[in-house]
Amino acid sequence: MVVKSWIWAASLTAGLLWSTVDAAADDDAARKDAALRQSFMDAMAAVSVAPTAAAPADEADLRRYALYPYLQAARLRRQLELATPAAVGTVDALLPVDHAVIAFLREHGNAPVTAPLRTTWLDSLAERRAWATYLEHFDPGRDAQPALQCHALAGRVATGRTAGLVDDLTEAWLTPRTLPDACDVPLEWWRSRGGPGVDLTVRRARLALGAGDPILARDLARSLPAQRAEPLLQWAALIEQPSREITALIADPGRPVDDDALAEGWTRFARADAAAAAAKLPALVASRKLDARRASPHALAVALALSWSRMPGALDFFAQVHPDDFDDRAHEWHVRAALWARDWTRAAAAIGAMPEALRTQARWQY
């Protein structure tokens, strides 16, 4: 028994000693990790004041740190920011930092660390009109930001690479967003050759209106003949003042209106005042001579607006909606409206009308 006790005590003592050694090693590793993190953060903080600090000055441990490439990228970005405004001399002349960036991007490929640096570098090349290098490294799929795309178009104008440029400008033009200033040069080149013209301008204005941007649409409409601009301006007004414009259209049955514009204005009107839209739908249908099929989307807008606010009457308007106009959202709110009205038969029927993928979800199976 004494021998066994001695062995047990010795084993316990050895275990405690090893635990103490392991704990000390862990503490030492933790201190080293903390010191390394602090070194990294200090180096990052110094980028703004010492962006050209030579990499060899970095300690070996910092160079092996997992985030070290982010420090390198930050230094290169800062050097580019300082270099960009300076006159370079001749067009397409490269700076030492350009060669450093090229090497860094080649080393790290498509790693996330390269994305911000790549954007800053391409912007710098464009500002310095280093178009040959820009076009050599620009990747339409990877460099998808509108400004970078437009810089590439400007570079092609500057270097005479205009084959297919009108098609690419057309693609860039047909966006619902405001184009960046970088597009001014290639667009001016296009306008000097007759583009984009009335039809493409109307198409873009309609895209802007469909995306809910009446300001851009109005700006585009200024360049159009009055006859082509009027429907666009009316659509813009329906977005900005839906109640006023819907009331005017009901009062003037002969006044033409684009179907998409009317749908947009009516939807916004219903969302803003569901009760008023419910009261005015019969007058809209009569004024615009809408048959049941054409009236269906307008009834759906009212039904959804009423159901979102748990207002009574939503089921009456859901009943006027054509089956083809029900999407998943409409199906779900139809069921909710029936449940809130305690119309169990209607709720069961509404669930039964759902697409199978929606109907079989757990929340509609209880």
Summary of the structure (lengths in Angstrom):
residues: 366
radius of gyration: 32.9
end to end distance: 67.7
largest distance: 112.2
contacts: 1037
relative contact order: 0.04
helix: 73%
strand: 0%
